[in-house]
Amino acid sequence: MKALSLARAALFAVVLLAGASAFASNVGKRFPSEMRVFIDKTTGVPVTALTTDPANDAKIYQTHPQWTADGRYIIFRSNRGAPANAGPGASAQAFAVNETTGEIVQLTDGPETGTGSLNIARKSMKLYFFRGGGPGSSSPAKLIELNLETLFADSEAGTMKADPAYEREIMTLPSNLRESGGFALDADEKVAYIGVTRLDAIPGGKAPEIVGLAEGALRGTQATLAAPPPAPGASQNPGGRRPPGQPIPPRPGGIRSIDLTTGEIKKVIDTEFTMGHVQVNPWVTGEIIYCNETGGDAPQRMWTTMADGSHNRPLYVETPDDWITHEAVITRDEVVFNMMGHQARLRTHATGIAVVNLRNDQIRLYGQVDDQPPGAWGTGGFWHSNGSADGRWLVGDTFAGNVWLIDRRDGAMTLLTTAHKMRPDHTHPTFSPDSKRILIQSGLLTDGKSLDLMTITIPEYLQNRR
């Protein structure tokens, strides 16, 4: 009898350990610095690699903040820690890297973390994201607020608590809506604006899965512009999924506002096209910029509206010869975007990085380059762009994976760094809040197998240029 009792006790202990292991969280786990500096072989400019782990470390998209409010950490998404055979998109979680020390802290854990929806508050040490609600998910999408200040302090002190101590569940997305096109925090950070697909406006109430958007870097997919035109007769939707390089089917979309205190959700606008790239003007409360997401050339790409749905209008009215993409708010009154020149037909008129004024619709074009990887199709040129908040600089990456700096005072272009592969995703350059550094994600160190985070400090001779 005593032996039986001991056996039962041992079995019970094993069950407890297994349960504890199954539900153990890695939130607050710290990773040693991986930082190293190398000199670009072509330009001689130093580049700081913040992450060099074999994992896929992808930055937040270029339309959104990258740095925490205290300026110390860059937040990114990564599949580090996932099983080696789990695939490039498995177990993606949010992490933060200290830009000075290089130390990395894990911020989220568990299934269905919406790492494609990470939003860093500019005024407080908060991070917002959705959990659940993705394609094939059995749980609804919940908007989560994460307290970074407490998490960082407890992680450093080694006094981590259970995950709920750092999280606040704000609301659950209604079942007739699916997140589409991301979301952004209003300038006053009291409200979030979320792009949605209106499932109740689709026959059958189900939208096809979109491949290659927010989670594209972690899925290892390529964007439409990188792929050659489809072969005649090629399937447009094998297995119900959009193959990489093929257009995104239009779906009834819209924008909704979410009160970050009460969780109340309200309609801003509805659209008949797929909602994409929802972002805000960080200097003007209630001003929203969004796009018609087609995965390629939209008839009218860029749009803007106010939080009450008023003044909804195209931003830069396109002609049939334009291919417009990758818009981003850069100053209080300006949006930068790319007039693509990657095909010969587009080079019959002006292309390159452009800036449109939100107040008077005036356009200024800052120029084009011919960078193109050897053996690739098309004519290449600029692909993604961004601008500094002080209004002085623009930055653009190219099809060859080169990053160029443009001085807006006279249009002078400087090649900063080269050969960043543009796979498994693009560099998506973004300026630091002080306008002195550029953050990119790069496949350079892995020959395009996975991404690392890198920063480039604008050389002093350029900063001091008169």
C-alpha positions in Angstrom: 0.0 0.0 0.0 2.9 2.3 0.9 4.6 1.6 -2.4 1.3 2.3 -4.3 1.0 5.6 -2.5 4.5 6.6 -3.4 3.9 5.7 -7.0 0.8 7.8 -7.1 2.6 10.7 -5.5 5.4 10.4 -8.0 2.9 10.3 -10.9 1.1 13.4 -9.5 4.4 15.2 -9.3 5.2 14.4 -12.9 1.7 15.7 -14.0 2.3 18.9 -12.0 5.7 19.5 -13.6 4.3 18.8 -17.1 1.5 21.3 -16.5 3.9 23.9 -15.2 6.2 23.4 -18.2 3.2 23.6 -20.6 2.1 26.9 -19.2 5.5 28.4 -18.3 5.9 31.9 -19.8 9.1 33.3 -21.4 7.9 36.9 -20.9 10.7 38.9 -19.3 13.4 36.4 -20.5 16.6 38.2 -21.2 19.0 37.4 -24.1 22.7 38.6 -24.2 23.8 41.2 -26.6 24.3 40.1 -30.2 25.5 43.5 -31.4 28.4 44.0 -33.8 29.6 46.7 -36.1 30.8 46.2 -39.6 31.9 48.6 -42.3 30.0 48.7 -45.6 32.4 47.4 -48.2 31.1 49.9 -50.8 30.5 53.1 -48.9 32.7 52.8 -45.8 29.8 53.7 -43.6 29.6 51.8 -40.2 26.5 49.6 -39.8 25.4 48.3 -36.4 23.8 44.9 -36.4 21.6 44.8 -33.3 20.5 41.1 -33.8 22.6 38.4 -35.3 20.8 35.3 -34.0 19.8 32.7 -36.8 16.2 33.6 -36.0 14.1 35.9 -38.2 14.1 39.3 -36.5 11.7 41.7 -38.3 11.1 45.3 -37.5 7.7 46.9 -37.2 6.4 48.3 -40.5 7.8 51.7 -41.6 4.5 53.5 -41.0 4.7 53.0 -37.3 7.0 53.9 -34.3 9.9 51.6 -33.7 11.4 53.0 -30.5 9.8 53.0 -27.0 8.8 56.3 -25.5 11.9 56.5 -23.4 14.1 56.1 -26.5 16.0 53.1 -25.1 14.5 50.1 -26.8 13.6 49.1 -30.3 10.7 46.6 -30.5 10.6 43.9 -33.1 9.0 40.5 -33.8 11.0 37.3 -34.0 10.6 33.5 -34.1 13.7 33.0 -31.9 13.2 30.1 -29.5 10.8 28.3 -31.9 11.6 24.7 -32.8 14.2 24.4 -35.6 11.7 22.6 -37.9 8.7 24.8 -37.1 9.1 27.0 -40.2 9.9 30.8 -40.5 6.5 31.9 -39.2 6.2 29.8 -36.1 5.8 31.1 -32.6 6.4 34.7 -33.6 6.6 36.9 -30.4 7.4 40.5 -29.5 10.9 41.4 -28.3 12.8 44.6 -27.4 16.5 45.3 -27.9 18.3 47.9 -25.9 20.0 50.1 -28.5 22.9 50.9 -26.1 23.7 47.6 -24.4 22.3 45.2 -27.1 20.5 43.2 -24.4 17.2 41.6 -25.6 14.0 41.1 -23.6 11.0 38.9 -24.6 7.7 40.8 -24.3 5.0 38.3 -25.2 4.5 34.5 -25.2 1.9 31.9 -26.0 -0.1 31.2 -29.2 -1.8 33.7 -31.5 0.2 36.7 -30.6 -0.5 39.3 -33.3 3.0 40.3 -34.0 1.9 42.0 -37.2 -0.2 44.4 -35.2 2.5 45.8 -32.7 1.9 49.4 -31.9 4.3 51.4 -29.6 2.9 54.4 -27.8 4.9 57.6 -28.3 3.9 59.2 -25.0 3.9 56.3 -22.6 5.7 53.0 -22.0 2.9 51.0 -23.5 2.7 48.4 -26.3 -0.6 47.5 -28.0 -1.4 44.4 -30.1 -4.1 41.9 -31.0 -4.2 38.3 -29.7 -6.2 35.7 -31.6 -8.7 36.2 -34.4 -6.4 35.3 -37.2 -7.2 33.0 -40.2 -8.2 29.6 -38.8 -8.3 30.9 -35.2 -11.0 29.5 -32.9 -10.7 32.5 -30.6 -11.8 36.1 -31.2 -9.3 39.0 -31.6 -8.7 40.8 -28.3 -6.9 44.1 -28.1 -4.2 44.0 -25.4 -2.3 46.8 -23.7 1.2 45.8 -22.3 2.9 47.8 -19.6 6.5 48.0 -20.7 7.8 50.1 -17.8 6.8 47.5 -15.2 7.9 44.6 -17.4 11.3 46.0 -18.1 11.9 46.8 -14.4 10.8 43.4 -13.2 12.8 41.6 -15.9 15.9 43.5 -14.9 15.4 42.8 -11.2 14.6 39.1 -11.8 11.1 39.5 -10.1 8.8 38.6 -13.0 5.2 38.0 -12.2 2.5 36.1 -14.2 1.8 37.6 -17.6 -1.6 39.1 -16.6 0.2 41.5 -14.2 1.6 43.3 -17.3 -1.4 43.1 -19.6 -4.8 44.8 -19.8 -7.5 43.4 -22.1 -9.2 46.4 -23.7 -11.9 44.8 -25.9 -12.9 41.9 -28.1 -13.3 42.6 -31.8 -16.9 41.9 -33.0 -17.3 38.6 -34.9 -18.4 40.4 -38.1 -15.0 42.2 -38.3 -11.5 41.0 -39.0 -8.4 43.1 -38.6 -7.1 44.1 -42.1 -4.5 46.7 -42.8 -3.3 47.1 -39.2 -4.1 49.8 -36.7 -2.5 52.9 -35.2 -2.7 55.0 -32.1 -4.2 58.5 -32.5 -2.0 61.5 -31.8 -3.5 61.9 -28.3 -3.2 58.1 -27.7 -6.8 57.9 -26.3 -8.1 56.1 -29.4 -6.9 53.5 -31.8 -8.0 53.2 -35.4 -8.2 49.8 -36.9 -8.5 48.6 -40.5 -11.1 45.9 -40.9 -12.7 43.5 -43.3 -16.5 43.5 -43.0 -17.2 39.8 -43.0 -21.0 40.4 -42.9 -20.7 42.1 -46.3 -19.1 39.0 -47.9 -21.2 36.1 -49.2 -20.7 33.3 -46.8 -19.1 35.6 -44.2 -15.6 34.4 -44.8 -12.6 36.3 -46.3 -9.8 34.5 -48.1 -6.5 34.4 -46.3 -4.1 37.1 -47.3 -0.5 35.9 -47.6 2.4 38.3 -47.5 1.2 41.4 -45.6 1.8 42.0 -41.9 3.3 38.6 -41.2 5.1 38.4 -44.6 8.6 38.6 -43.1 8.0 35.8 -40.7 6.3 33.6 -43.3 9.2 34.1 -45.7 6.9 35.4 -48.4 7.8 38.0 -51.1 5.8 41.0 -51.9 4.1 41.5 -55.3 6.6 43.9 -56.7 9.4 41.5 -56.3 7.8 38.8 -58.5 7.7 38.7 -62.3 4.3 38.8 -64.0 2.3 35.5 -63.6 2.6 33.0 -66.5 -0.4 32.9 -68.8 -3.1 30.5 -67.4 -1.5 30.4 -63.9 -3.8 29.7 -61.0 -4.8 32.9 -59.2 -5.8 31.3 -56.0 -4.6 27.7 -55.5 -5.9 26.1 -52.3 -7.8 29.3 -51.3 -4.7 31.2 -50.5 -3.2 34.1 -52.4 0.1 32.9 -53.9 3.0 35.3 -53.4 3.2 37.8 -56.3 -0.5 37.6 -57.1 -3.0 40.4 -56.6 -5.0 40.6 -53.4 -8.8 40.2 -54.1 -10.9 43.2 -53.2 -12.9 42.8 -50.0 -15.4 45.1 -48.2 -13.3 47.0 -45.8 -13.4 50.0 -43.4 -11.9 51.7 -40.4 -13.2 51.6 -36.8 -12.1 53.6 -33.8 -11.5 51.9 -30.4 -11.6 53.9 -27.2 -8.5 52.7 -25.3 -10.1 53.3 -21.9 -13.6 51.8 -22.4 -13.1 49.6 -25.4 -16.0 51.2 -27.2 -15.8 50.6 -31.0 -17.3 53.1 -33.6 -17.4 53.3 -37.4 -15.1 55.8 -39.1 -15.7 54.8 -42.7 -16.6 51.8 -44.9 -14.9 51.0 -48.2 -15.6 48.6 -51.0 -11.9 47.9 -51.4 -9.5 45.9 -49.2 -8.3 48.2 -46.3 -4.5 48.6 -45.9 -1.7 50.4 -44.2 -3.8 52.3 -41.6 -1.7 55.0 -40.0 -2.2 58.3 -38.2 -0.7 61.8 -38.3 1.3 61.8 -35.0 1.0 65.6 -34.8 -2.7 66.1 -35.7 -5.4 64.4 -33.6 -8.0 62.5 -35.6 -6.2 62.6 -39.0 -5.9 59.1 -40.6 -4.1 57.9 -43.8 -4.9 54.6 -45.4 -4.7 52.8 -48.7 -6.5 50.6 -51.2 -4.5 47.4 -50.7 -4.2 45.4 -53.9 -0.8 43.8 -53.5 0.3 45.8 -56.6 -0.8 48.7 -58.6 -4.1 50.2 -57.3 -6.2 52.6 -59.5 -6.1 55.0 -56.5 -3.7 53.9 -53.7 -3.6 56.7 -51.1 -6.5 58.1 -49.1 -7.0 60.3 -46.0 -9.9 60.8 -43.7 -10.7 62.3 -40.3 -11.8 60.3 -37.2 -15.5 61.2 -37.7 -15.4 60.1 -41.4 -15.4 63.6 -42.7 -13.0 64.9 -45.5 -12.5 61.3 -46.8 -10.7 61.8 -50.1 -7.9 60.5 -52.3 -4.4 61.8 -51.4 -2.6 62.5 -54.7 -5.1 61.7 -57.5 -3.4 59.1 -59.7 -3.2 58.9 -63.5 -3.3 55.5 -65.3 0.5 55.7 -65.8 1.2 56.0 -62.1 2.1 53.1 -59.8 2.0 54.6 -56.3 2.9 52.7 -53.1 4.5 52.7 -49.6 3.1 56.0 -48.2 4.2 57.2 -44.7 3.4 60.3 -42.7 6.8 62.0 -42.0 6.0 65.6 -40.7 2.9 67.4 -39.5 1.8 68.3 -43.0 3.5 65.7 -45.3 3.3 62.2 -46.6 6.2 60.5 -48.4 5.5 57.9 -51.1 7.0 56.1 -54.0 6.2 56.7 -57.6 7.4 53.3 -58.8 9.9 53.0 -61.7 10.6 49.3 -61.7 9.1 48.7 -65.2 10.2 50.2 -68.5 6.7 51.5 -69.2 6.8 53.5 -65.9 10.1 55.2 -66.9 8.4 57.1 -69.7 7.5 59.7 -67.1 8.9 61.0 -63.8 9.3 58.4 -61.0 11.0 58.2 -57.6 10.5 59.3 -54.1 7.9 62.0 -53.7 6.3 64.1 -50.9 2.7 65.3 -50.9 1.5 68.2 -48.7 -1.7 67.2 -46.8 -2.9 70.8 -46.6 -2.6 72.0 -50.3 -1.9 68.7 -52.2 1.3 70.0 -53.7 3.8 67.5 -54.8 7.6 67.5 -54.8 9.6 64.8 -56.5 13.1 64.1 -55.1 14.5 61.8 -57.8 15.2 58.2 -58.9 18.0 55.7 -59.1 18.6 52.6 -61.3 19.7 50.1 -58.7 18.7 46.6 -59.7 20.0 43.1 -58.7 21.9 41.3 -61.4 19.6 39.1 -63.6 16.4 40.5 -62.2 13.5 41.6 -64.3 12.5 45.3 -64.7 14.4 48.4 -64.2 14.6 48.6 -60.4 14.9 51.9 -58.6 13.5 53.1 -55.3 11.0 50.7 -53.5 10.3 52.0 -50.0 10.9 55.4 -48.5 10.6 57.4 -45.3 11.4 60.8 -43.9 12.8 62.3 -40.7 10.5 64.2 -38.3 12.8 67.3 -38.4 11.9 67.7 -42.1 15.5 67.5 -43.4 16.1 63.9 -44.6 14.5 61.3 -46.8 15.6 57.7 -47.1 14.9 55.1 -49.7 15.7 51.5 -50.4 16.0 49.9 -53.8 15.4 46.6 -55.6 19.1 45.9 -55.2 18.9 46.3 -51.4 20.8 49.5 -51.3 19.8 52.4 -48.9 20.1 56.0 -50.1 19.9 59.2 -48.0 18.4 62.4 -49.6 19.0 65.9 -48.2 15.7 67.7 -48.8 17.4 71.1 -48.8 18.9 70.5 -52.2 18.1 66.9 -53.2 21.6 65.7 -52.8 21.7 61.8 -52.7 24.2 59.7 -50.7 24.5 56.0 -50.9 24.7 54.8 -47.3 24.8 51.0 -47.3 24.5 48.3 -49.9 23.6 44.6 -50.7 20.9 44.0 -48.1 19.3 41.3 -50.2 15.6 42.4 -49.9 14.7 38.9 -48.7 13.1 37.2 -46.9 11.6 40.7 -46.7 12.5 44.3 -47.6 14.6 46.7 -45.6 11.7 49.1 -44.8 13.9 52.0 -43.5 12.7 54.2 -40.7 14.3 57.2 -38.9 14.9 57.4 -35.2 12.9 60.0 -33.3 16.0 62.3 -33.1 16.3 62.1 -37.0 20.0 60.9 -36.7 19.8 57.2 -37.3 18.0 54.8 -39.7 16.7 51.4 -38.7 16.4 48.6 -41.3 15.8 44.9 -41.4 18.4 43.0 -43.5 19.1 39.6 -44.9 22.7 40.6 -45.6 24.4 38.5 -42.9 22.4 35.3 -43.8 22.4 35.6 -47.6 18.7 36.2 -47.5 17.7 33.3 -45.3 16.5 35.4 -42.3 16.4 39.0 -41.1 18.5 41.0 -38.7 17.9 44.5 -37.3 20.5 47.1 -38.2 21.0 50.8 -37.6 23.0 53.3 -39.7 24.0 56.6 -38.1 23.9 59.5 -40.6 27.6 60.4 -40.9 28.7 63.6 -39.2 30.0 65.1 -42.4 26.5 64.8 -43.8 24.8 66.1 -40.6 27.2 69.1 -40.6 26.8 69.8 -44.3 25.8 73.3 -45.1 
